[in-house]
Amino acid sequence: MKRENVTGGWVDYREPEDTPERLRRRVTTMAGKAAGIAQRMGGDSLPDGQVAEIATDDMQFLLEFNDAVAMCLVMGWSFDAPVTADGLLDVPAAAYDEIIRHGQALVVRLLPNFSIDPDPKVPTAN
């Protein structure tokens, strides 16, 4: 567990590898769509100051994805709201943004590893 100060309070975060599968599963199933939306938006290739057009449905999905990632990592906080996706919406905007940025930096560590095991004793079909 790692406690970090955010605007107006603090947040206790778990390591991505310590996330319960029940929470991680939602992020796993949403990740492909989130990556596709980000790619359609131009990823990191937009010039500074330019904002990509994004459909309302895509924006709603990305907000829900960010919230799901945050709920995987947040164990507790100093805010009055319960530590739930709904409670996250009652956290002050500046703190919310900091929580989301924390999750964006760690989302890759939340995803399962689907690569083939290099252990020669593990049978895999070509």
C-alpha positions in Angstrom: 0.0 0.0 0.0 1.2 3.5 -0.9 -0.3 6.7 0.5 -0.1 9.7 -1.7 -1.3 13.2 -1.1 -3.7 14.6 -3.6 -5.5 18.0 -3.7 -7.6 18.2 -0.6 -6.6 14.9 1.0 -4.8 11.6 0.5 -5.3 8.3 -1.3 -4.1 4.8 -0.4 -3.2 2.9 -3.6 -2.5 -0.8 -4.0 0.0 -2.1 -6.5 -1.6 -3.2 -9.8 -0.5 -6.8 -9.2 -2.4 -6.8 -5.8 -5.7 -5.9 -7.5 -8.4 -8.5 -7.0 -9.4 -10.2 -10.2 -13.0 -9.2 -9.7 -11.9 -5.5 -10.2 -9.3 -6.2 -12.8 -11.6 -8.2 -15.1 -13.7 -5.1 -16.0 -10.5 -3.2 -17.0 -9.3 -6.2 -19.0 -12.5 -6.4 -21.0 -12.6 -2.7 -21.6 -9.0 -2.2 -22.5 -9.2 -3.2 -26.2 -12.0 -0.8 -26.9 -10.3 2.0 -25.0 -7.1 1.5 -27.1 -9.2 1.6 -30.3 -10.9 4.9 -29.3 -7.5 6.4 -28.3 -6.0 5.4 -31.7 -9.0 6.9 -33.6 -8.5 10.1 -31.6 -4.9 10.3 -32.9 -3.1 9.0 -29.8 -0.2 11.2 -28.9 0.2 12.5 -32.5 -2.0 15.6 -32.2 -0.2 18.9 -32.3 -0.1 20.8 -29.0 -3.3 22.6 -28.2 -5.3 20.7 -30.7 -8.2 18.7 -29.3 -9.5 15.6 -31.1 -13.2 15.3 -31.9 -14.7 12.5 -29.9 -18.2 11.0 -30.0 -20.2 11.4 -26.8 -20.5 7.6 -26.4 -16.7 7.2 -26.8 -16.2 9.9 -24.2 -18.6 8.2 -21.7 -16.8 4.9 -22.3 -13.3 6.4 -21.7 -14.6 8.1 -18.5 -15.9 4.7 -17.3 -12.7 3.0 -18.2 -10.7 5.6 -16.2 -13.0 5.1 -13.2 -12.6 1.3 -13.5 -8.8 1.6 -13.5 -9.0 3.9 -10.5 -11.2 1.5 -8.5 -8.6 -1.3 -9.2 -5.9 0.8 -7.5 -7.6 2.9 -4.8 -7.9 1.1 -1.4 -9.0 4.1 0.7 -9.0 7.9 0.8 -9.6 10.8 3.2 -12.7 12.0 1.4 -16.2 11.5 2.8 -17.5 9.6 -0.2 -17.3 5.8 -0.1 -14.5 4.2 -2.1 -16.7 3.1 -5.0 -17.0 4.2 -8.7 -20.0 6.3 -7.6 -18.1 7.8 -4.7 -15.3 8.7 -7.0 -17.7 11.1 -8.7 -18.0 13.0 -5.4 -14.3 13.5 -5.0 -13.2 17.1 -5.8 -12.3 17.5 -9.5 -8.6 18.3 -8.9 -8.2 15.2 -6.8 -10.2 13.1 -9.3 -7.8 14.2 -12.0 -4.8 13.2 -9.9 -6.3 9.8 -9.2 -7.0 9.2 -12.9 -3.4 10.2 -13.9 -2.1 7.8 -11.3 -4.1 5.0 -12.9 -3.2 5.9 -16.5 0.5 5.4 -15.6 -0.2 1.9 -14.3 -2.9 0.5 -16.5 -0.5 -1.7 -18.5 0.4 -3.5 -15.3 -3.2 -4.3 -14.6 -3.6 -6.2 -17.9 -3.0 -9.9 -18.0 0.0 -11.3 -19.8 -1.3 -13.3 -22.8 2.2 -14.1 -24.2 3.4 -17.7 -24.6 5.4 -19.0 -21.7 9.1 -19.3 -22.7 9.6 -22.3 -20.3 10.4 -25.3 -22.6 8.4 -27.6 -20.2 5.2 -25.7 -21.0 3.6 -27.3 -24.0 2.3 -24.8 -26.6 1.0 -25.4 -30.1 2.5 -23.4 -32.9 
